[in-house]
Amino acid sequence: MLVAGSAPAGIRGPGKYAGIVLFDRWDTCYLYSGIYLMYISEKSKEALRKYEGQLILLDAKEVYQPINPGDGRINKFKVLKILSPPHPQRASNTGLERTR
């Protein structure tokens, strides 16, 4: 008998999230934090546009997570802190680059 193990995937709920704010070529907004990618809802993404390419900390008040472990969507949030200053070369849709 073969027992398949489940991969450890987190259910993402309300709370604090840190990540880089990205907009793709279709104007979809994401909060990218390494292995996690959180979508930002269409209704609330404009509040993050001025932080594009910056590392921020936000408090997600309302998060939608599908039943199957996958990327969640942040519907309501409050920006708590900017963790990196604006960079003249923002992240592009051709790749990410983060240097210290």
N, CA, C and O atoms as a DFTB+ gen file, in Angstrom:
400 C
 N C O
     1  1       0.843      -1.162       0.000
     2  2       0.000       0.000       0.000
     3  2       0.895       1.233       0.000
     4  3       1.842       1.325       0.781
     5  1       0.601       2.137      -0.844
     6  2       1.355       3.388      -0.964
     7  2       0.521       4.518      -0.388
     8  3      -0.627       4.723      -0.782
     9  1       1.104       5.241       0.538
    10  2       0.406       6.372       1.142
    11  2       1.086       7.642       0.661
    12  3       2.283       7.843       0.866
    13  1       0.316       8.475       0.033
    14  2       0.864       9.739      -0.473
    15  2       0.852      10.770       0.641
    16  3      -0.172      10.998       1.286
    17  1       1.986      11.378       0.853
    18  2       2.067      12.439       1.860
    19  2       1.646      13.765       1.251
    20  3       1.779      13.985       0.047
    21  1       1.153      14.615       2.073
    22  2       0.754      15.923       1.566
    23  2       1.908      16.900       1.731
    24  3       2.649      16.840       2.712
    25  1       2.050      17.773       0.793
    26  2       3.083      18.799       0.864
    27  2       2.679      19.848       1.883
    28  3       1.499      20.190       1.972
    29  1       3.611      20.359       2.641
    30  2       3.257      21.380       3.633
    31  2       2.964      22.723       2.975
    32  3       3.876      23.498       2.687
    33  1       1.717      22.982       2.747
    34  2       1.309      24.254       2.149
    35  2       0.469      24.999       3.171
    36  3      -0.420      24.424       3.800
    37  1       0.752      26.255       3.326
    38  2       0.067      27.023       4.355
    39  2      -1.228      27.638       3.886
    40  3      -1.328      28.138       2.766
    41  1      -2.201      27.596       4.740
    42  2      -3.426      28.338       4.497
    43  2      -3.152      29.751       4.986
    44  3      -2.794      29.958       6.145
    45  1      -3.317      30.699       4.116
    46  2      -2.979      32.083       4.422
    47  2      -4.229      32.811       4.910
    48  3      -5.257      32.807       4.233
    49  1      -4.143      33.419       6.054
    50  2      -5.270      34.132       6.629
    51  2      -4.904      35.561       6.970
    52  3      -3.815      36.019       6.623
    53  1      -5.789      36.272       7.639
    54  2      -5.498      37.645       8.057
    55  2      -4.253      37.682       8.948
    56  3      -3.972      36.738       9.687
    57  1      -3.521      38.786       8.863
    58  2      -2.316      38.951       9.668
    59  2      -1.297      39.816       8.949
    60  3      -1.617      40.481       7.964
    61  1      -0.075      39.806       9.443
    62  2       0.980      40.639       8.876
    63  2       1.725      39.894       7.769
    64  3       2.049      38.714       7.899
    65  1       1.984      40.609       6.686
    66  2       2.705      40.071       5.543
    67  2       3.756      41.072       5.095
    68  3       3.488      42.271       5.015
    69  1       4.944      40.581       4.805
    70  2       6.009      41.418       4.255
    71  2       6.324      40.908       2.863
    72  3       6.347      39.698       2.635
    73  1       6.568      41.815       1.933
    74  2       6.910      41.413       0.581
    75  2       7.126      42.607      -0.323
    76  3       6.922      43.756       0.070
    77  1       7.542      42.311      -1.546
    78  2       7.769      43.333      -2.562
    79  2       6.483      43.521      -3.355
    80  3       5.871      42.548      -3.796
    81  1       6.081      44.753      -3.532
    82  2       4.871      45.067      -4.301
    83  2       5.224      45.030      -5.786
    84  3       6.133      45.728      -6.236
    85  1       4.497      44.210      -6.540
    86  2       4.738      44.074      -7.975
    87  2       3.439      44.260      -8.750
    88  3       2.367      43.862      -8.294
    89  1       3.549      44.864      -9.919
    90  2       2.456      44.942     -10.880
    91  2       2.958      44.292     -12.156
    92  3       4.044      44.625     -12.632
    93  1       2.184      43.364     -12.721
    94  2       2.623      42.725     -13.961
    95  2       2.092      43.489     -15.176
    96  3       1.456      44.533     -15.029
    97  1       2.351      42.974     -16.352
    98  2       1.963      43.696     -17.569
    99  2       0.457      43.754     -17.781
   100  3      -0.020      44.520     -18.619
   101  1      -0.299      42.951     -17.032
   102  2      -1.759      42.999     -17.103
   103  2      -2.318      43.848     -15.967
   104  3      -3.531      43.907     -15.768
   105  1      -1.431      44.506     -15.224
   106  2      -1.769      45.388     -14.112
   107  2      -2.343      44.638     -12.906
   108  3      -3.092      45.206     -12.113
   109  1      -1.985      43.363     -12.779
   110  2      -2.341      42.597     -11.592
   111  2      -1.315      42.929     -10.516
   112  3      -0.120      43.013     -10.801
   113  1      -1.771      43.116      -9.294
   114  2      -0.882      43.481      -8.186
   115  2      -0.633      42.262      -7.301
   116  3      -1.557      41.517      -6.975
   117  1       0.631      42.072      -6.917
   118  2       1.049      40.962      -6.071
   119  2       1.901      41.476      -4.923
   120  3       2.530      42.530      -5.022
   121  1       1.914      40.730      -3.847
   122  2       2.881      40.918      -2.782
   123  2       3.741      39.659      -2.816
   124  3       3.282      38.573      -2.462
   125  1       5.001      39.818      -3.249
   126  2       5.904      38.696      -3.443
   127  2       6.860      38.601      -2.265
   128  3       7.582      39.551      -1.963
   129  1       6.861      37.443      -1.598
   130  2       7.749      37.266      -0.443
   131  2       8.393      35.886      -0.489
   132  3       8.048      35.000       0.292
   133  1       9.320      35.721      -1.401
   134  2      10.035      34.451      -1.502
   135  2       9.160      33.355      -2.070
   136  3       8.809      33.392      -3.250
   137  1       8.801      32.378      -1.246
   138  2       8.003      31.260      -1.746
   139  2       6.519      31.580      -1.814
   140  3       5.752      30.823      -2.408
   141  1       6.105      32.681      -1.219
   142  2       4.689      33.041      -1.212
   143  2       4.399      34.189      -2.163
   144  3       5.190      35.120      -2.318
   145  1       3.256      34.092      -2.783
   146  2       2.763      35.128      -3.674
   147  2       1.321      35.384      -3.261
   148  3       0.484      34.483      -3.311
   149  1       1.040      36.604      -2.856
   150  2      -0.318      36.961      -2.474
   151  2      -0.849      37.970      -3.484
   152  3      -0.205      38.983      -3.756
   153  1      -2.016      37.692      -4.033
   154  2      -2.664      38.636      -4.934
   155  2      -3.279      39.754      -4.102
   156  3      -3.678      39.543      -2.957
   157  1      -3.349      40.932      -4.683
   158  2      -4.044      42.057      -4.066
   159  2      -5.297      42.296      -4.902
   160  3      -5.219      42.334      -6.130
   161  1      -6.431      42.454      -4.264
   162  2      -7.695      42.575      -4.996
   163  2      -7.705      43.803      -5.903
   164  3      -7.021      44.794      -5.647
   165  1      -8.488      43.710      -6.953
   166  2      -8.636      44.812      -7.907
   167  2      -9.122      46.083      -7.214
   168  3      -8.697      47.184      -7.561
   169  1     -10.005      45.929      -6.243
   170  2     -10.585      47.087      -5.566
   171  2      -9.590      47.833      -4.691
   172  3      -9.760      49.029      -4.450
   173  1      -8.549      47.147      -4.207
   174  2      -7.643      47.798      -3.263
   175  2      -6.210      47.963      -3.762
   176  3      -5.366      48.476      -3.028
   177  1      -5.915      47.544      -4.981
   178  2      -4.529      47.582      -5.470
   179  2      -3.978      48.993      -5.670
   180  3      -2.768      49.192      -5.564
   181  1      -4.821      49.964      -5.951
   182  2      -4.334      51.329      -6.212
   183  2      -3.618      51.926      -5.005
   184  3      -2.731      52.765      -5.165
   185  1      -3.993      51.504      -3.803
   186  2      -3.329      52.007      -2.593
   187  2      -1.872      51.555      -2.517
   188  3      -1.078      52.144      -1.783
   189  1      -1.516      50.509      -3.272
   190  2      -0.137      50.008      -3.251
   191  2       0.703      50.474      -4.439
   192  3       1.904      50.207      -4.486
   193  1       0.098      51.155      -5.383
   194  2       0.834      51.543      -6.594
   195  2       2.062      52.394      -6.276
   196  3       3.098      52.246      -6.924
   197  1       1.961      53.275      -5.297
   198  2       3.103      54.140      -4.970
   199  2       4.237      53.362      -4.306
   200  3       5.343      53.887      -4.172
   201  1       3.983      52.121      -3.889
   202  2       5.006      51.281      -3.270
   203  2       5.592      50.250      -4.241
   204  3       6.345      49.372      -3.820
   205  1       5.261      50.344      -5.518
   206  2       5.731      49.358      -6.495
   207  2       7.256      49.223      -6.441
   208  3       7.984      50.215      -6.474
   209  1       7.719      47.973      -6.357
   210  2       9.144      47.686      -6.307
   211  2       9.768      47.822      -4.933
   212  3      10.969      47.604      -4.775
   213  1       8.969      48.181      -3.935
   214  2       9.482      48.357      -2.576
   215  2       9.055      47.193      -1.686
   216  3       8.027      46.555      -1.912
   217  1       9.863      46.940      -0.684
   218  2       9.553      45.942       0.320
   219  2       8.742      46.626       1.415
   220  3       9.189      47.608       2.008
   221  1       7.529      46.094       1.682
   222  2       6.647      46.702       2.680
   223  2       6.137      45.653       3.657
   224  3       6.223      44.451       3.405
   225  1       5.610      46.127       4.764
   226  2       4.922      45.291       5.733
   227  2       3.489      45.784       5.782
   228  3       3.236      46.975       5.964
   229  1       2.549      44.858       5.619
   230  2       1.143      45.258       5.712
   231  2       0.380      44.329       6.625
   232  3       0.773      43.185       6.853
   233  1      -0.711      44.838       7.139
   234  2      -1.613      44.071       7.983
   235  2      -2.838      43.747       7.148
   236  3      -3.651      44.624       6.856
   237  1      -2.967      42.482       6.764
   238  2      -4.099      42.045       5.948
   239  2      -5.304      41.836       6.852
   240  3      -5.281      40.999       7.754
   241  1      -6.345      42.598       6.601
   242  2      -7.560      42.523       7.418
   243  2      -8.529      41.467       6.894
   244  3      -9.240      40.825       7.668
   245  1      -8.549      41.293       5.574
   246  2      -9.460      40.334       4.944
   247  2      -8.703      39.593       3.855
   248  3      -8.194      40.211       2.920
   249  1      -8.625      38.247       3.973
   250  2      -7.886      37.418       3.027
   251  2      -8.789      36.304       2.538
   252  3      -9.490      35.672       3.330
   253  1      -8.775      36.061       1.234
   254  2      -9.498      34.933       0.660
   255  2      -8.475      33.862       0.305
   256  3      -7.513      34.136      -0.413
   257  1      -8.671      32.656       0.799
   258  2      -7.798      31.529       0.504
   259  2      -8.640      30.402      -0.044
   260  3      -9.559      29.940       0.631
   261  1      -8.349      29.938      -1.271
   262  2      -9.109      28.811      -1.804
   263  2      -8.931      27.563      -0.932
   264  3      -7.963      27.456      -0.179
   265  1      -9.863      26.635      -1.040
   266  2      -9.786      25.407      -0.255
   267  2      -8.518      24.639      -0.602
   268  3      -7.833      24.140       0.291
   269  1      -8.203      24.539      -1.883
   270  2      -6.943      23.888      -2.237
   271  2      -5.803      24.853      -1.931
   272  3      -5.890      26.024      -2.301
   273  1      -4.738      24.406      -1.271
   274  2      -3.662      25.331      -0.935
   275  2      -3.072      25.969      -2.192
   276  3      -2.524      25.285      -3.056
   277  1      -3.191      27.220      -2.270
   278  2      -2.686      27.978      -3.404
   279  2      -2.486      29.412      -2.970
   280  3      -2.512      29.725      -1.779
   281  1      -2.291      30.261      -3.923
   282  2      -2.065      31.662      -3.608
   283  2      -3.355      32.296      -3.102
   284  3      -4.433      32.051      -3.643
   285  1      -3.233      33.110      -2.063
   286  2      -4.378      33.799      -1.499
   287  2      -4.541      35.185      -2.102
   288  3      -3.690      35.657      -2.856
   289  1      -5.649      35.826      -1.756
   290  2      -5.918      37.186      -2.226
   291  2      -6.219      38.070      -1.024
   292  3      -7.084      37.759      -0.204
   293  1      -5.493      39.171      -0.937
   294  2      -5.725      40.135       0.131
   295  2      -6.756      41.145      -0.369
   296  3      -6.538      41.827      -1.370
   297  1      -7.875      41.230       0.337
   298  2      -8.952      42.130      -0.072
   299  2      -8.897      43.472       0.651
   300  3      -9.180      44.513       0.057
   301  1      -8.534      43.449       1.929
   302  2      -8.436      44.683       2.722
   303  2      -7.148      44.632       3.515
   304  3      -6.767      43.578       4.024
   305  1      -6.477      45.770       3.620
   306  2      -5.207      45.813       4.327
   307  2      -4.902      47.225       4.797
   308  3      -5.558      48.191       4.407
   309  1      -3.885      47.315       5.647
   310  2      -3.343      48.588       6.092
   311  2      -1.829      48.486       5.966
   312  3      -1.233      47.536       6.474
   313  1      -1.198      49.443       5.301
   314  2       0.257      49.452       5.193
   315  2       0.823      49.886       6.533
   316  3       0.498      50.962       7.035
   317  1       1.669      49.047       7.109
   318  2       2.245      49.339       8.420
   319  2       3.601      50.029       8.326
   320  3       3.895      50.944       9.095
   321  1       4.429      49.579       7.372
   322  2       5.801      50.073       7.341
   323  2       6.425      49.830       5.976
   324  3       6.159      48.815       5.332
   325  1       7.250      50.762       5.543
   326  2       8.057      50.570       4.340
   327  2       9.391      50.021       4.806
   328  3      10.072      50.649       5.617
   329  1       9.772      48.855       4.302
   330  2      10.985      48.192       4.758
   331  2      12.193      48.472       3.876
   332  3      13.324      48.172       4.260
   333  1      11.962      49.047       2.692
   334  2      13.088      49.430       1.832
   335  2      12.755      50.749       1.156
   336  3      11.596      51.002       0.827
   337  1      13.761      51.593       0.946
   338  2      13.513      52.879       0.284
   339  2      13.225      52.677      -1.201
   340  3      13.535      51.622      -1.753
   341  1      12.633      53.681      -1.854
   342  2      12.401      53.581      -3.300
   343  2      13.726      53.363      -4.024
   344  3      14.751      53.937      -3.655
   345  1      13.691      52.542      -5.039
   346  2      14.886      52.228      -5.819
   347  2      14.696      52.771      -7.226
   348  3      13.618      52.610      -7.799
   349  1      15.725      53.418      -7.809
   350  2      15.553      53.999      -9.146
   351  2      15.217      52.976     -10.221
   352  3      14.537      53.304     -11.194
   353  1      15.684      51.742     -10.061
   354  2      15.343      50.688     -11.013
   355  2      14.365      49.749     -10.327
   356  3      14.758      48.885      -9.543
   357  1      13.116      49.926     -10.626
   358  2      12.084      49.106      -9.994
   359  2      12.077      47.711     -10.593
   360  3      12.604      47.490     -11.684
   361  1      11.474      46.769      -9.873
   362  2      11.349      45.404     -10.379
   363  2      10.557      45.425     -11.679
   364  3       9.529      46.095     -11.781
   365  1      11.031      44.703     -12.644
   366  2      10.336      44.660     -13.933
   367  2       9.694      43.302     -14.116
   368  3       9.931      42.382     -13.333
   369  1       8.881      43.178     -15.151
   370  2       8.223      41.901     -15.390
   371  2       9.130      40.913     -16.125
   372  3       8.662      39.864     -16.568
   373  1      10.411      41.231     -16.259
   374  2      11.346      40.294     -16.869
   375  2      12.124      39.512     -15.822
   376  3      12.822      38.559     -16.169
   377  1      12.025      39.880     -14.571
   378  2      12.728      39.171     -13.507
   379  2      12.847      40.029     -12.269
   380  3      12.581      41.231     -12.297
   381  1      13.245      39.406     -11.196
   382  2      13.419      40.102      -9.927
   383  2      14.889      40.163      -9.586
   384  3      15.651      39.249      -9.903
   385  1      15.278      41.224      -8.950
   386  2      16.643      41.355      -8.489
   387  2      16.632      42.091      -7.164
   388  3      16.096      43.194      -7.061
   389  1      17.221      41.482      -6.159
   390  2      17.275      42.100      -4.835
   391  2      18.714      42.025      -4.358
   392  3      19.259      40.935      -4.185
   393  1      19.330      43.181      -4.146
   394  2      20.709      43.217      -3.678
   395  2      20.759      43.978      -2.367
   396  3      19.891      44.805      -2.087
   397  1      21.762      43.701      -1.576
   398  2      21.930      44.404      -0.296
   399  2      23.078      45.355      -0.377
   400  3      23.381      46.041       0.599
